[in-house]
Amino acid sequence: MRAAIDEGGLPVVAYPLIASSLTSQLSRFFIIHGLFSLVVPSFVVGTVIKGKLQLYELRKIYRAISEAHYNPVNKLSEFQDKNLLRQLWKAASARPYIEGGALEYQEREGYCNSATMRCTLKSFPSFPHHKIPPQRSESGDPNKWKGFNAWEIDEDDNSQLQNESSALEKDAVKNISNMEVFPGSCAYLEFLSAIKRGLEDPNCRIVLNYLRPVLFGFAMPWWLPSNLFLALVGGHFSPIIGVIETEKYKGDNPLIGVFDVNHRYGGAYLVPAKSLYRSVQTMDVSSQKPRAITLVHEPNRKME
């Protein structure tokens, strides 16, 4: 089902009812500023004491977020420029998301991985929509996408996966030939080349795992333990939908179009490629593994 287009030429994506309810907003406030204020700092300190995380890594993440705090990407005039966004949504790489009615927002915090998975799978015409898993809380490890080839799941597997804690960890799914994972530790030009190649391939979609505060800075007030520590340990998933070049951002630093599955960020926005790369470079503190972009290829299609 094709997505509706508003008068400005942008796709209309319904806000999640659960996330918009007063009860949900109050629950989110108390969880973040109450429970997380106690649990997250203890987790970070414990991780450092156990030697799973080096202090220099934590300092590097803090420095990257601090730099973004004073120069966030949403201050760029190009960030959500309406003309550029119209151009973005007209790109061939964005068309499958519109024609397949594939765009949706996460229903609540922690659902970004599965919401991104749903956007990705719905954008493939060949994928049976009745096999698409519902939104739920998922691990933030991008490497788990390598073990998930949804095209290989039959009806019995799909029913069983509904009851599993994570469809991405299903041992029976072995075929990973249609996934390419590029960790943030790869060279910048390799990162950019992978994005461009994926967007040029009509049978490929790109999943982004990044530390969003490296783009936007700390939530205010930054000195609250919840805002400070969640910025360090949080992570996010969203689809990459296109690339735009302007007079200022072109060549080796074009603008990358991200559809943020968190509705609070207003849908799609444009980020300079080098800034986006920094947000993927940072280590995932919760898993002690690198973040990554994942190229998801439609099966039985040759990867260049």
C-alpha positions in Angstrom: 0.0 0.0 0.0 1.5 3.3 -1.1 2.2 5.9 1.5 0.2 9.1 1.4 2.0 12.2 0.4 1.3 15.6 2.0 1.0 18.9 0.1 4.7 19.5 0.7 5.7 16.3 -1.1 6.7 14.4 2.0 5.3 11.0 3.0 2.8 10.9 5.8 3.7 8.6 8.6 1.3 8.1 11.5 2.4 8.8 15.0 2.4 5.7 17.2 -0.6 5.7 19.5 1.2 4.0 22.4 4.0 6.5 22.4 1.6 9.4 22.2 -0.5 8.5 25.2 -0.2 10.4 28.4 0.4 7.1 30.4 3.2 6.2 28.1 4.8 9.6 28.4 4.6 9.6 32.2 6.0 6.0 32.3 8.9 7.1 30.0 9.7 10.0 32.3 9.9 8.0 35.5 11.8 5.2 33.9 14.4 7.5 32.4 14.8 9.9 35.2 14.2 7.4 38.0 15.2 3.9 37.2 17.8 4.7 34.6 19.5 7.3 36.8 20.4 4.5 39.2 21.0 1.5 36.9 22.9 3.1 34.0 25.7 4.8 36.0 26.2 1.6 38.0 26.4 -0.4 34.8 29.0 1.9 33.2 31.2 2.0 36.3 30.9 -1.8 36.7 31.9 -2.2 33.0 35.0 -0.1 33.5 36.0 -1.8 36.7 35.7 -5.3 35.1 37.9 -4.1 32.3 35.3 -4.6 29.6 35.5 -0.9 28.7 38.6 1.3 28.7 38.3 4.8 30.1 39.8 6.2 27.0 36.9 4.8 25.0 34.4 6.5 27.3 36.4 9.8 27.1 36.3 9.5 23.3 32.5 9.1 23.3 32.0 11.9 25.8 34.2 14.2 23.7 32.3 13.4 20.5 29.0 14.1 22.2 30.3 17.3 23.7 31.4 18.6 20.3 27.9 17.9 18.9 26.3 19.5 21.9 27.6 22.9 20.8 27.3 22.2 17.1 24.4 19.9 16.6 23.4 18.8 13.1 19.8 20.2 13.6 21.3 23.7 13.5 22.4 23.2 9.9 20.1 24.9 7.4 20.1 21.7 5.4 19.0 19.5 8.3 15.3 19.4 7.4 15.2 21.9 4.5 11.9 21.2 2.8 13.2 21.5 -0.8 16.1 19.1 0.0 13.7 16.7 1.7 11.4 16.7 -1.3 14.4 15.9 -3.5 15.4 13.1 -1.1 12.0 11.4 -1.2 11.9 11.6 -5.0 15.2 9.6 -5.2 15.0 6.1 -6.5 16.5 4.8 -3.3 13.6 6.2 -1.3 10.9 5.1 -3.6 10.4 1.5 -2.3 9.7 2.9 1.2 6.9 5.1 -0.2 5.5 2.6 -2.8 5.5 -0.2 -0.2 4.0 1.9 2.6 7.0 0.8 4.5 7.5 3.7 6.9 6.6 3.5 10.5 7.7 4.9 13.8 8.8 2.9 16.9 5.9 2.4 19.3 8.1 3.0 22.4 11.7 3.3 23.6 13.8 0.3 22.9 11.8 -0.7 19.8 14.0 1.1 17.2 15.7 -2.1 16.0 12.5 -4.0 15.3 10.8 -0.9 13.8 13.8 -0.5 11.5 13.5 -4.1 10.6 9.9 -3.7 9.7 10.6 -0.7 7.5 13.3 -2.6 5.8 11.3 -5.8 5.1 8.1 -3.9 4.1 10.1 -2.0 1.5 11.0 -5.3 -0.4 8.0 -6.2 -2.7 9.2 -9.9 -2.6 8.9 -10.2 1.2 5.6 -11.7 2.5 4.2 -9.1 4.8 2.5 -11.7 7.0 6.0 -12.9 8.0 7.1 -9.5 9.3 7.7 -9.7 13.1 5.9 -7.2 15.3 7.7 -4.4 17.0 9.3 -5.3 20.3 12.4 -4.7 22.4 15.5 -6.0 20.6 19.2 -6.1 21.3 21.2 -3.2 19.9 24.0 -5.3 18.4 24.1 -4.7 14.6 26.0 -8.0 14.1 22.8 -9.9 15.0 21.4 -8.8 11.6 24.0 -11.1 10.1 22.1 -14.1 11.5 18.7 -13.0 10.3 17.6 -13.9 6.8 13.8 -13.5 7.0 13.3 -14.8 3.6 14.3 -18.3 4.9 11.7 -18.4 7.7 8.7 -20.6 6.9 5.3 -20.5 8.6 6.3 -22.8 11.5 9.5 -20.8 12.1 7.6 -17.5 12.0 5.0 -18.7 14.6 7.8 -19.8 16.9 9.8 -16.6 16.5 6.8 -14.6 17.7 7.5 -16.3 21.1 11.2 -15.9 21.1 13.0 -13.0 22.9 14.8 -12.1 19.7 14.2 -13.2 16.1 17.7 -12.1 15.3 19.2 -14.8 17.6 17.3 -17.7 16.0 19.9 -20.5 15.5 18.0 -22.2 12.7 18.5 -19.2 10.4 21.9 -19.9 8.8 21.9 -18.1 5.5 23.6 -14.7 5.8 24.8 -14.3 2.2 22.5 -11.4 1.7 23.9 -9.3 4.5 27.0 -7.0 4.5 28.0 -5.4 7.8 30.5 -2.5 7.8 31.6 -1.6 11.3 32.4 1.9 12.4 36.0 0.8 12.6 36.2 0.6 8.8 37.8 3.5 6.9 35.7 6.5 6.1 35.9 6.1 2.3 34.8 2.4 2.7 31.9 3.5 4.8 30.8 6.2 2.3 31.4 3.8 -0.7 29.2 1.1 1.0 26.4 3.7 1.5 26.5 4.9 -2.1 26.7 1.4 -3.5 23.8 0.2 -1.4 21.6 3.2 -2.4 22.4 2.7 -6.1 21.2 -0.9 -5.9 17.4 -1.1 -6.2 17.5 -4.5 -4.5 19.4 -3.3 -1.4 18.4 -1.4 1.8 20.7 0.1 4.4 20.3 -0.2 8.1 22.1 2.3 10.3 23.2 1.7 13.9 24.5 4.9 15.4 24.9 6.9 18.6 22.5 9.8 17.9 23.9 12.1 20.6 27.1 12.4 18.5 24.8 14.2 16.1 22.6 16.2 18.5 24.5 16.4 21.7 23.2 15.8 25.3 19.6 16.1 26.1 18.9 19.1 28.3 19.7 19.6 31.1 22.8 17.6 30.3 24.0 17.3 33.9 21.2 15.1 34.9 22.6 11.6 35.4 19.9 10.1 33.2 20.7 12.5 30.3 24.5 12.2 30.7 24.8 8.5 31.0 22.1 7.5 28.5 23.9 9.7 25.9 27.0 7.6 26.5 25.4 4.1 26.4 22.4 4.6 24.2 22.1 3.6 20.6 19.7 3.8 17.8 18.6 2.1 14.5 17.1 3.7 11.5 17.0 3.2 7.7 19.3 5.3 5.4 17.1 6.3 2.4 19.2 8.5 0.2 22.1 10.8 -0.5 21.9 14.5 -1.6 24.7 16.8 -2.9 24.6 20.5 -2.5 27.2 23.2 -3.2 28.5 22.9 0.3 28.1 19.2 0.9 29.3 17.2 -2.0 32.1 14.9 -3.1 33.5 13.0 -0.2 31.0 14.7 2.3 27.5 14.6 0.8 24.3 14.8 2.9 22.9 11.4 4.0 19.2 11.0 4.4 18.1 9.2 7.5 14.5 8.3 8.3 14.5 8.4 12.1 12.0 5.8 13.5 11.6 7.9 16.6 8.8 10.3 15.8 10.2 13.0 18.1 12.8 13.8 15.4 10.2 14.6 12.7 10.8 11.9 10.2 13.7 12.2 7.7 16.7 14.5 8.1 19.9 15.2 6.3 23.3 14.7 8.0 26.8 15.3 6.5 28.4 12.0 5.8 31.5 12.7 7.9 29.3 13.5 10.9 27.2 10.4 10.4 30.5 8.3 10.2 31.5 9.7 13.7 28.2 8.6 15.1 28.9 5.0 13.9 32.5 5.0 14.9 31.7 5.2 18.6 31.7 1.9 20.6 28.4 0.5 21.9 29.1 0.6 25.6 26.3 -1.8 26.4 27.7 -4.6 24.2 31.4 -3.4 24.0 31.1 -3.9 20.2 31.4 -1.5 17.3 28.3 0.1 15.7 27.8 -0.5 12.0 25.8 0.0 8.8 24.3 -3.2 7.4 23.4 -3.6 3.7 20.5 -6.0 3.3 20.2 -7.5 -0.2 17.2 -9.2 -1.6 18.1 -12.9 -1.9 19.0 -14.4 -5.2 20.4 -11.0 -6.3 24.0 -10.8 -7.2 26.0 -8.5 -4.9 28.6 -6.4 -6.7 
